[in-house]
Amino acid sequence: MPSTPRKPVVIKERIILGIDPGTTVMGYGLLKVLNNKPEMMAMGVLKLNTYEDHYVRLQKIFNRCIGLIDEFLPDELAIEAPFFGKNVQSMLKLGRAQGTAIAAALSRDIPIFEYAPLKIKMAITGNGRASKEQVADMLRRILNIKTEAMLPQLDATDALGAALCHYLQSSRPQQDMAYSGWKDYLSKNPSKIR
């Protein structure tokens, strides 16, 4: 009796680079998703406080991001959006750090996805006001990270959280678009017009 041919097993792999931008410490985390199962590849920090010149710090951020991209070949970048504080100078510097990381990804044609800290915390813990420690602990549990592999710098887990948040957001089925009326519906769905 002839055997029935087996369907080929499709292995979908994608790598997401998460970045928590900062001018004193930049966190990064890499998530590999294989057959819809996420696992941590790497996480770490780039310490920048030893450099006085802000522009040198930006250069270090760019070079480290390019190094991570060239080493791990991520498919996407998930980056934490700056938190709006009262200090305008700090916001300007943080925005430059974020822009530098984005520029590194753009130079390698990597799609960028930005998430607010509240959205990341909500995706990981279910609580938008969760502490950084709570986020780190949930990541450790969700991704089965050994306690000794956890870093003391929470910038690394914040970056990994951005990557996992992106995975969770992008793996959900697309919800129906909202329409303001029939004209709006038809303009967004030209193939539906007969």
C-alpha positions, 0 to 999 in steps of 0.5 A: 500500500503506498504511503500518503505523502506528508505535508512539509513542516513549515518553520517560521522564524523571525528575530525581533530586536528590542531597544530601550533608548537612553543616553546613560544606559541603552538596553537591548534584547533579542527575541527569536520566534520559532513556530510562534514560540518566543525565546530570548536570544540575548539581552544586555546594556550599553553603558554610556556614562563614561563618555562626556560628549553627547555626540560620542554617546550617539555614535556609540549607540549607532555602532552598537545597534549596527553591531547587533543588527549585523550579528543577529540579523533581526527582521524587525526593531521594536523600540520604546517611545520616549516618556514625556517628562518635564525636563526638556533637555533630557527629552531632547537627548532621549529623542536623539538616542531613539532617533540614532537607534532608528537610523541604524535600523533604517540603514539596514532596511529593518522595519521599525515599530514604536511602543509607549512604555504603558503599552509594553507594561500592559502587554507583559504584565496586564498592568500599565503601571507595573514597575520595571521589576514586575516587568522583568519578573514576568519576562523571566517567567514567560520566556523561561529565563533562568534567574542567574541569566537576568541582568541587574540593569532593568534597561535590558529587560525593558528592551526585551519587553519591547520585543515581546510586546511587538511579538504579542501585538503582531501575532494577534489577528487584525481587528476590523478597521473602524469606518466613519461611513460608507464613503470611508469604507469604500475608499479603504476597500477599493476591491469591494467595489463592483 
